[in-house]
Amino acid sequence: MTHETRRGPLNRVKETERTPMSQYAYPYLNPVQTRTQEVTAWEQELANAIESVFAKGAIELDEVVVGLNKTRVRTRDGSDWTKENFAALMHELGA
């Protein structure tokens, strides 16, 4: 991994070449290290919904739950999200 650098304003070093994330090797980046199997379509949809809820400013658990309930993603059994079932699922998924 090589990085070419040059001095910019105020003597700050600027990177002119970056290493793509796909080229980082263990132990530096493994975002799915707790995964034991492939992500299901429902889990991916849930992940996208959670990311969207955080992007809209949710910080606290109750804000995340309210945000998820405004999406079309429901629990595996089709019920609304609660603090309890969300926390239990995150524990189950290893998040």
SEDO-268591 format. One record per residue: x, y, z of N, C-alpha, C in turn. Coordinates in steps of 0.02 Angstrom, whole numbers, padded with zeros to 5 digits, always signed. Example, Ala and Ser with C-alpha at 12.3 -4.5 7.8 and 13.67 -1.06 7.14 Angstrom:
% SEDO-268591
+00660-00284+00390+00615-00225+00390+00660-00165+00390
+00642-00112+00354+00684-00053+00357+00645+00002+00394
END
This chain:
% SEDO-268591
+00043-00058+00000+00000+00000+00000+00045+00061+00000
+00040+00099-00053+00081+00159-00058+00036+00220-00059
+00059+00273-00029+00023+00336-00029+00070+00390-00052
+00051+00425-00105+00089+00483-00126+00059+00542-00089
+00101+00585-00064+00076+00643-00029+00110+00705-00056
+00077+00761-00047+00108+00825-00064+00086+00875-00012
+00125+00926-00004+00109+00978+00045+00059+01026+00015
+00009+01042+00054-00041+01090+00032-00038+01152+00074
-00090+01194+00070-00092+01255+00111-00082+01238+00185
-00048+01280+00219-00034+01272+00291+00006+01209+00306
+00044+01184+00257+00087+01125+00265+00050+01061+00284
-00013+01057+00268-00051+00995+00280-00035+00946+00225
-00032+00883+00243-00018+00830+00194-00085+00809+00164
-00086+00806+00098-00146+00784+00062-00132+00717+00030
-00178+00671+00035-00171+00608+00001-00195+00616-00070
-00156+00592-00117-00176+00595-00187-00197+00526-00212
-00186+00475-00171-00206+00407-00189-00230+00373-00126
-00286+00340-00130-00313+00304-00073-00320+00230-00090
-00313+00189-00039-00321+00118-00048-00396+00102-00043
-00424+00067-00093-00495+00049-00089-00508+00005-00028
-00568+00013+00001-00586-00025+00060-00581-00100+00048
-00596-00121-00012-00594-00193-00027-00524-00223-00023
-00472-00181-00022-00404-00206-00019-00376-00209+00051
-00413-00184+00101-00388-00190+00170-00394-00263+00192
-00345-00285+00229-00343-00355+00250-00351-00361+00326
-00369-00420+00347-00375-00436+00418-00312-00414+00454
-00313-00388+00512-00370-00376+00556-00397-00305+00551
-00380-00270+00498-00396-00199+00494-00469-00183+00481
-00503-00224+00443-00572-00210+00428-00609-00275+00415
-00656-00290+00457-00700-00347+00447-00768-00329+00476
-00809-00292+00438-00872-00267+00466-00923-00321+00481
-00912-00382+00459-00959-00436+00471-00928-00492+00512
-00884-00474+00557-00847-00525+00594-00890-00568+00638
-00949-00547+00657-00992-00588+00700-01041-00629+00659
-01041-00620+00594-01089-00655+00551-01070-00728+00545
-01119-00772+00553-01106-00844+00546-01138-00872+00482
-01179-00830+00449-01210-00852+00387-01226-00790+00345
-01247-00800+00283-01264-00745+00239-01323-00706+00266
-01324-00642+00252-01379-00598+00273-01441-00615+00232
-01498-00620+00265-01561-00632+00229-01585-00567+00199
-01633-00572+00154-01661-00512+00123-01694-00468+00176
-01728-00498+00224-01761-00461+00277-01709-00425+00321
-01654-00458+00337-01602-00427+00378-01570-00368+00341
-01560-00375+00275-01532-00320+00236-01581-00262+00233
-01645-00276+00225-01696-00224+00224-01698-00188+00292
-01693-00227+00346-01691-00197+00413-01630-00153+00422
-01572-00177+00400-01511-00138+00405-01518-00071+00368
-01546-00074+00308-01557-00012+00270-01605+00035+00306
-01658+00007+00336-01706+00049+00373-01673+00080+00434
-01632+00042+00471-01598+00069+00530-01551+00125+00509
-01514+00114+00455-01468+00166+00431-01507+00229+00413
-01564+00221+00382-01606+00278+00364-01632+00315+00425
-01651+00277+00477-01676+00308+00539-01620+00348+00572
-01560+00321+00574-01504+00359+00603-01488+00420+00561
-01493+00414+00495-01478+00471+00451-01528+00528+00462
-01587+00511+00485-01638+00562+00498-01631+00593+00568
-01580+00571+00606-01564+00603+00669-01580+00564+00732
-01604+00503+00726-01618+00463+00785-01554+00449+00823
-01557+00454+00889-01499+00441+00931-01516+00390+00985
-01571+00401+01018-01592+00359+01074-01632+00299+01048
-01635+00246+01088-01670+00185+01070-01743+00199+01053
-01777+00239+01094-01848+00252+01080-01857+00289+01014
-01809+00331+00994-01812+00365+00930-01802+00316+00872
-01758+00268+00882-01747+00217+00831-01809+00175+00821
-01841+00155+00876-01901+00114+00873-01958+00152+00838
-01967+00215+00856-02019+00256+00824-02004+00262+00749
-01941+00274+00732-01922+00279+00662-01933+00215+00623
-01917+00158+00653-01928+00094+00620-02002+00081+00609
-02043+00101+00657-02115+00091+00649-02145+00134+00595
-02109+00185+00573-02132+00227+00517-02111+00199+00450
-02070+00146+00450-02049+00113+00388-02095+00054+00375
-02084+00021+00319-02124-00038+00303-02094-00102+00332
-02037-00096+00365-02002-00154+00393-02031-00169+00462
-02057-00227+00471-02085-00249+00535-02042-00306+00562
-02058-00327+00622-02022-00384+00652-02035-00446+00611
-01999-00499+00625-02008-00562+00588-02079-00587+00591
-02113-00574+00647-02182-00598+00654-02233-00547+00631
-02210-00491+00603-02254-00441+00575-02280-00388+00623
-02258-00390+00685-02282-00342+00735-02240-00278+00733
-02265-00227+00768-02228-00164+00774-02166-00174+00817
-02119-00128+00808-02057-00129+00847-02069-00101+00916
-02037-00131+00966-02035-00105+01034-01962-00101+01055
-01948-00066+01108-01879-00065+01134-01855-00136+01149
-01900-00175+01177-01881-00243+01199-01866-00289+01140
-01912-00290+01089-01900-00337+01034-01842-00313+00990
-01831-00248+00985-01774-00223+00946-01708-00242+00981
-01705-00230+01047-01644-00247+01084-01631-00322+01082
-01684-00362+01087-01675-00435+01084-01649-00458+01016
-01674-00427+00963-01651-00445+00896-01578-00425+00886
-01560-00365+00909-01490-00344+00902-01444-00391+00940
-01466-00414+00998-01426-00463+01036-01420-00528+00997
-01476-00551+00969-01477-00613+00930-01431-00608+00869
-01431-00551+00836-01391-00542+00776-01318-00525+00791
-01303-00514+00854-01234-00499+00873-01214-00428+00861
-01263-00383+00856-01248-00313+00843-01234-00275+00907
END
